[in-house]
Amino acid sequence: MYNDLCGFDDDYGYDLHWKKIWKLQVPERVRCLVWFMKHERLLTNSHKNMMGLGSAMCDFCGDLPKTILHVMRDCPLVMSLWLIVVHNNARSKFFSYNFQQWITMNLCLEVGWNIEEGWRNYWATACHSIWNWKNKEKHNDSYSRPYNPANVVRRSLRNYHLVVNAITTQRKN
């Protein structure tokens, strides 16, 4: 009733995204990052350039503006991760959708290989890892990205689930 009185349109999908993001089985900081991504609130070179703070171009490839979609999906630094984990039959959509379509696709569909913890959880954890790696590279000269990022993300997600399960078991006893 509240949504009707306020004139919110259910077709927009706002409620769907809100529920999907906050029900992710990942650490709170990962859910927050996905929420910021959805609302295009991550501070990228493109956003800084609109404020008059430097170049909009990607620090790594230098060819394209560093938007959230570029950082998370299109930069050659991260594309190799996605090529490993995204199903072959989903790749064309995965790599061609605009930003909001890409977020919806990853929150609502299973587009990755058989991931025990679920695709949306893996995707969100991967985005968080990518964002952290990008920032560490930018601000720490001695940092280098993991050699096998797909396994690092999988291990991080699996460790989170092991801890959550251990806590849940401990509370029951």
Number of C-alpha atoms within 10 A of each C-alpha: 6 7 10 9 7 8 9 12 11 11 8 9 10 12 14 14 17 12 11 16 22 15 11 19 21 22 15 11 11 21 21 15 19 24 17 13 19 19 10 16 13 17 14 18 21 21 20 14 16 11 9 10 11 12 16 20 17 18 15 15 12 12 11 15 20 26 22 21 19 18 22 22 21 18 19 12 16 19 15 15 18 20 15 13 19 19 16 13 10 14 15 10 13 21 17 11 14 11 19 13 13 17 20 16 17 18 22 13 12 17 22 22 13 12 14 11 14 17 21 24 24 25 23 26 25 24 21 20 19 21 16 13 15 20 12 15 15 12 9 9 8 7 13 11 14 11 8 10 18 18 13 14 22 19 12 16 22 17 12 15 16 12 11 15 12 12 11 11 10 9 8 7 5
